Amino acid sequence: MEKLKSILIKHNFSLKKAFGQNFLTDTELLDQIVEKAGVSSNDTVLEIGCGAGALTSALAKRAKRVVGYEIDTRLKPVLNDVLCDYNNVEIVFNDIMKVSLDEIEKKLGGEYILVANLPYYITTPIIMRFIENAQNIKGMVIMVQEEVAYRLASKNSSSDYGAITVGINLRGSAEVVLKVGREKFTPIPNVDSAIVKITIEKDKFKGVDFNNVRNVVRCAFSSRRKMLVNNLMNTYKFSRAKAEEILTKANLDLTVRGENLSAQDFVLLSEVIYKG
Ligand code: SAM
């Protein structure tokens, strides 16, 4: 904590709320995050939102290489200072939302682990972008608001379960690996957080047309309280008889709601809808 404060003072740096600059200072916690991410000396890590470099340093100690993205160019001197002992770190000063995934993956050059502690308004878009389109990602370890963590790791038929959970389960699985109280951040935010680990299973549902599955998922959650049969009729303009025939072919009960279906159920349902 004192170290962070003195570095920020030394560089005359003032935290910017709009960039969600709540920094971590607890070295034990930082090491735990790296540990949970399963980073080893063979790994390349993509860190999004480096801040004052506390997590970046902890990652650099363990990883083969760290590529970090940071939107705030005012952090250049701070990061140069904090990371001066590491020759395996490269920081790109850019808004991650403005860099194409192709460009990011080209820079990483192969498989990588994504680690991010970001402002909460961009965490979900980032997770979905990498889940849906990243080619070489092995896993993600992301700090999110505690309630979001439980949503991401929820099971079907629970009230937390939704389209984003299915999206994750189409490529792997998520678990909450660490709770992080608000007091661990400087300045202290008004919510508690948790670390979610998403493991990507290579070739899960290989050969499946994910665009079709995502359309069905969107349809199923378009009116969450409605039964799936009604959402199918609305979205695809099926007659009730046709929608019921589809559910039966997909081994689903006629009264199910979207929230009851596993990723596997969605895959089968989309095969029935799009391939007959
Ligand atoms: N990783 C540091 C830590 O754990 O202490 C900083 C975390 S802080 C919550 C989030 C960081 O993400 C800030 O440094 C902020 O400037 C940066 N950031 C915010 N939006 C970003 C974006 N779109 N692209 C890249 N970095 C971003």
Boltz pocket constraint, residues with backbone or C-beta under 6 A from the ligand:
constraints:
  - pocket:
      binder: B
      contacts: [[A, 18], [A, 19], [A, 20], [A, 21], [A, 22], [A, 23], [A, 24], [A, 25], [A, 48], [A, 49], [A, 50], [A, 51], [A, 52], [A, 53], [A, 54], [A, 55], [A, 56], [A, 69], [A, 70], [A, 71], [A, 72], [A, 94], [A, 95], [A, 96], [A, 97], [A, 117], [A, 118], [A, 119], [A, 122]]
      max_distance: 6.0
